[in-house]
Amino acid sequence: PTERMPEEVLTLGNGTDLSRGPFVGQTSQMLRVFELIRTAAATRSPVLLLGETGTGKERAARAIHGLGPWCEQPFVPVDCPALTPTLFESELFGHVRGAFTGAISDKMSLLRSAGEGSLFLDEIAELPVELQARLLRVIEEHEFKPVGSTGRIPFKARILAATHRNLASALREGSFRE
């Protein structure tokens, strides 16, 4: 039998009780997960969630966003493997009219649509290395350039990312940037 933990341990920030919400459990491991979520929610630092498929990485990302001081801002989920590399670049960074054949108008980027909220990149390890490099630049410089543009746009959102892949192996293979 699991010992009942004190309510204050399970109740985070704004009074949300994670043990009765999207997560179930009161084991020491789950209490550690709740504590990590609370810690991550209070910061603007990028967060990488690792775990097997179906372990609740997106739920954890939504909890991190929802418990933070920026919870009223957008949460923008992106399913990285669902987008082809060329489409992903246009979706993530946006583009300006005339940037390529068929670009008849400007397209707002997912980076910009996240505002000051959170951009959740699900299965980030599936991105091609070239796009990982551009994304790393966004994280480091807090700005980005739409496809075909010469101007830069400030990026204020926090990046939450997740993967089920073994990143140590992906780093060795050269399919993931450190």
N, C-alpha and C positions, 0 to 999 in steps of 0.2 A: 504494500500500500504506500502511496505517495503522501508524504507529510504536507499538510496545508501550509503554504507560505503566507506571511503577513501581507495584508492588502497593500500597504505602502510599497512593497517590493514590486508588486505587479502593476501598480498604477503609475503611469508615466506622465510627465510634463503637464498636459492640459486635462488630466483626470481620466484619460482613456485607460481602460483596463485591458491590456493586451491578451491576458489569458482568456478573456471572454469574447474577444474580437476575432480578427482573422487568424489568430494563433491559438493553439490548444496546448496546455502543458504547464506543469509546475515543477519539473525536474530541475536539478541544478544546471543542466545544459541549457534548458529553455530560459531559465532566469538569466543566464549569461547572455543569451541572444537578446532578451528584452533590454538588458543593460547596454549592450552594444548599439541597439537601435536608438535608445535614448541619447547615448553619447554622440552618435553620428547625426542625430536630428538637430543638435545644437550648433553644428558647424557648417560652414560653406565649403569645406574641403570635398574633393571628389571621393566617392565611395565605390569600392569594388566588392560585389557580393559573389561569393563562390559557392557552388553546391550542385548536386545532381539535379537533373530535370525533375520537376514536380516537388521540390523541397520548399517552395514558397519565396523564392528570391524576389519576384515582383511584388508580392505582398509585403515583404520586408522593406523594399524600396518605397512603396506607398506609405508604409508606417513611418519611415524616416522622414519623408516629405510632410506627411500629415501631422506629425508631432513637433515639427520645427516652427520657428517664428515666421517662416515664409509660406505657411500652409495655405494661405489665401491666394497665393500665386499659382500659375498653371503647373500641372504635372503632365509632362508630355512623354508618353511611352513610344519607343521606336523598336520595332522587331527587325534587327539588323539582317538576319538571313533572308528575310522576305523581300529585300530590295536588291536589285542588281547593282553592281558597282557604279555604273554611270547614273542610274536613277538615284542611288543613295547620295551621291555627291550633290546633285541638284536638290534633293529633298532636304538634306542636312544643312547645306550652306546656302541654298537658294540660288537664283540666277537672275541676271538682268536681261532685258529685252535684247535680242540679237546675239546672245552669247553662243548660240548654236542653232542649227537648222530646227525650226519648230518653236523656238523661244520667242513667241510673239508678244509676250508681256513679262514684266518682272514677276518672280515667284518668291514669296516670303519663305524664309528658311525655318526648319524646325528649331534651330538654335535661337532664332529671334522670337518664335512663337512661345518659347518657354519663359520669356520675360525674365523675371527675377525668381522664378520658381525652380523646378527640377526637370532636367532632361534625363529620362531613363533609357539607356541603351542596352537592350536585352540581347544576350549572346554576342557581346562585343568582340569576342575572339574570332568570330566568323567574318569580320571585316577584312578586306585585303590590306596588306601592310602599308600600301601607299595612303589609303584613307586613314589608317591608324596614325600615320605621321602627321597628316593635316589636323586630325583631332587633337593630337598631343600639342600641336602649336596653339590651338584654341585654348586648351587647358592652361598652358604656360603664359600666354600673352593676353588672355581674356578679351580677345577680339577675333573676328574672322572676316573673310573676304568672299562674297558671293561669286559664283562662277561667272566669268566674263566681266567682273567689275574691277576697277582700280582702287576703289575706296574700301575702307575697313569699317566694320560695325562692331560696337562694344558687345561683349557677351557677359551677362551678369548672372545667369542661372548656374545652379550646381549640377554637376554631372554625377548621376548614379548609373553604374554599369553592372552587368551580371554576365556570368558564363558558367557553363557546366564543364568546360574543357580544363584539362590539366595544363595550367599556364607555364609551369616549369618545362614541360615537354615542348609546348608550343614555342617557347623562347629558344630552346636548343635547336628546334627545327627551323627557326627563322620565320615562323608564321605569325608571331606576335611580338610587338615592340615592348621593351621593358618600360 
